[in-house]
Amino acid sequence: ETGVTQSPTHLIKTRGQQVTLRCSSQSGHNTVSWYQQALGQGPQFIFQYYREEENGRGNFPPRFSGLQFPNYSSELNVNALELDDSALYLCASSLAVQGNTEAFFGQGTRLTVV
Amino acid sequence: AQSVTQPDIHITVSEGASLELRCNYSYGATPYLFWYVQSPGQGLQLLLKYFSGDTLVQGIKGFEAEFKRSQSSFNLRKPSVHWSDAAEYFCAVGREGGYQKVTFGTGTKLQVIP
């Protein structure tokens, strides 16, 4: 049990719709990262939020966007869903201090786009 | 750009046998290296990490890994595998600080036979 919770656990959406995934970070953590894990693949870095600002982004289009709130929880929003967006979306929280890079992952949200 | 290669997609071992999972990385400086384990439909659990110092790192569940800079490798080992170790294992490379992009390999699926 990592203390990182994601909701919902499963979701089915139609192509073209929009979706919002949520993540509550572990207590005391100020950084949240989002990853997309397609079936049979390793997780791919989407972006990271640090103190409510985007702090780095992977190779994902702008229709993937996010927010981090003052309590450090976070949302991942995906617009204009495509079939290829079907994946497990993982949130990881960490405390961004010198010398520490350990990230704790949630159980993920399984998104299916039909 | 940082990258990770896990050359073995599937590995099958007998319960009680030893295990070694291979990982090679590409990174421009001293890497921060991780091994994660993922059970079906679950998030990622950190097994061990290497930041600096002793190149032989001990982790949870009896796992260890050795960092070999000359070979750009960070192989995971366990002297005696248990049936509960069956899962997918991901090697990852990241870096310190607020921007903690972690790049994962494609994973090695471990099957344990009686």
Chai-1 contact restraints between the chains, C-beta under 6 A:
chainA,res_idxA,chainB,res_idxB,connection_type,confidence,min_distance_angstrom,max_distance_angstrom,comment,restraint_id
A,G42,B,F90,contact,1.0,0.0,6.0,A-B,restraint_1
A,G42,B,F104,contact,1.0,0.0,6.0,A-B,restraint_2
A,G42,B,G105,contact,1.0,0.0,6.0,A-B,restraint_3
A,G42,B,T106,contact,1.0,0.0,6.0,A-B,restraint_4
A,G42,B,G107,contact,1.0,0.0,6.0,A-B,restraint_5
A,P43,B,F104,contact,1.0,0.0,6.0,A-B,restraint_6
A,F45,B,K101,contact,1.0,0.0,6.0,A-B,restraint_7
A,Y50,B,G98,contact,1.0,0.0,6.0,A-B,restraint_8
A,N55,B,G98,contact,1.0,0.0,6.0,A-B,restraint_9
A,N55,B,Y99,contact,1.0,0.0,6.0,A-B,restraint_10
A,G56,B,Y99,contact,1.0,0.0,6.0,A-B,restraint_11
A,G56,B,K101,contact,1.0,0.0,6.0,A-B,restraint_12
A,L90,B,G43,contact,1.0,0.0,6.0,A-B,restraint_13
A,A96,B,G98,contact,1.0,0.0,6.0,A-B,restraint_14
A,T101,B,Y32,contact,1.0,0.0,6.0,A-B,restraint_15
A,T101,B,G94,contact,1.0,0.0,6.0,A-B,restraint_16
A,T101,B,E96,contact,1.0,0.0,6.0,A-B,restraint_17
A,T101,B,Q100,contact,1.0,0.0,6.0,A-B,restraint_18
A,F105,B,G43,contact,1.0,0.0,6.0,A-B,restraint_19
A,F105,B,L44,contact,1.0,0.0,6.0,A-B,restraint_20
A,G106,B,G43,contact,1.0,0.0,6.0,A-B,restraint_21
A,Q107,B,Q42,contact,1.0,0.0,6.0,A-B,restraint_22
A,Q107,B,G43,contact,1.0,0.0,6.0,A-B,restraint_23
A,G108,B,G43,contact,1.0,0.0,6.0,A-B,restraint_24
